[in-house]
Amino acid sequence: MKYRTWTKNKNSAGQEMVAACCRLLTLGLLVAGFAATASAGPREQAKRIHDRLAGVPPSELVLQQMEAEVDQFQAGSAIDAAYRAMDNPNFYNITLKNFAAPWTNRAGDVFVPLNDYVATVVGMIRDDVPFNTLLSADIIYVGANNLGLPAYSNNNNDHYATLEANGLDMMTGLERRVQSNVTGLPQQATAGVVTTRAAAEAFFVAGTNRAMFRFTMVNHLCNDMEQVHDTNLIPDRIRKDVSRSPGGDSRLFLNSCIGCHTGMDPLAGAYAYYNFNETSGNIEYTPGVVQSKYFNNEANFPGGYQTTDDSWINYWREGQNRYLGWDPARPGNGNGARTMGEELGNSDAFAACQVKKVFRAVCLRPPEDATDRGQVNQMIASFTAGGRYSMKQTFAEAAVYCMGQ
Ligand code: HEC
């Protein structure tokens, strides 16, 4: 472990050279076939933690501080080192922006302009807002007043696009606001990122509002519709637009269509009062009036379910989708996007999904073997512990797990 002690203390130019020649020596040994495994010392581990979280190398000072925290023979812990790395603005402006951007469009594209959905994710993680409220809270993050940005607008994305174009820092520049105050949506109509302008533009536009549900499942419960397909539940809430004998074949309905629509249609009822108006560019909310998209193609099956309000019911609490781990303290039905967002956000699948996404983002690979899965389970337990739902803690734990040995 001589190599470890040498590199750990190098901080003058001279020692740097010693380290460099030592590296050459190690390389030589490797080539000669002596050392089978090169282990990473605290300095390498600290650097890896910083690179993975902030996407850039640390300053020498920060690296030294992190190295001391990572070193098991000194006070502090590797988790502290990870939190130190997250004090770098790039964690917010690059890592978290890239983490959330794909959730805000149908293509899963990371290269989209900053928007209110992304900024709200970044802000909630920065401020350690319990992340299980992501799909239900009356919350939004905007750029601070003194940044000279155009005001938040319900009709366009200029506020956020300018924030990004001007290279402003989200670590210091984002401010938490009450979403209903900023957008004018009634308080009870807000549902976290689901009712941001960006989400509405991507998922409430045209269609039947099932897209909002599907993409929320994909991005936040890590399950696409094929994975929750269950043909054994009551199909009584399937809307009229779903033909019961597509192509004249009722078996297709019973074996295929029913599998998704039985569960999805009664949940997507929660969005019955929302639409995205492409002409004016803003979200619409019509309390008490079901959007006409819920009555598309009624002739396909006139005996189908007629949406009359924004009630929702979770049939997936029964059958195979019980494994998504619904909160037994909740009734499994309600009205509107907020309570449905709480239903999703408090499921085991939601927590597991956030942890797996973080693991992948930080470790640059999905969890693979039994050891990884054990780690993921520990991280889920720690994420949900005491209702904290701290994403920062999850990022820190992933970075430490993947710092190398
Ligand atoms: C794997 C899950 C799944 C299966 C199986 C499925 N659907 Fe769908 N269906 C969806 C989703 C998700 C949407 C919403 C698509 C969107 O708007 O992005 C949808 C939308 C629809 C719509 C609304 C029109 C539209 O295109 O938005 C109709 C009608 C429909 N499905 C009929 C059917 C019929 C008929 C079958 C069987 C032949 C079927 N679906 C099978 C998931 C499924």
Residues whose N, C-alpha, C, O or C-beta is under 5 A from the ligand:
A	BS01	HEC	G207 T208 R210 A211 R214 M225 E226 D241 V242 S243 P246 L252 S256 C257 C260
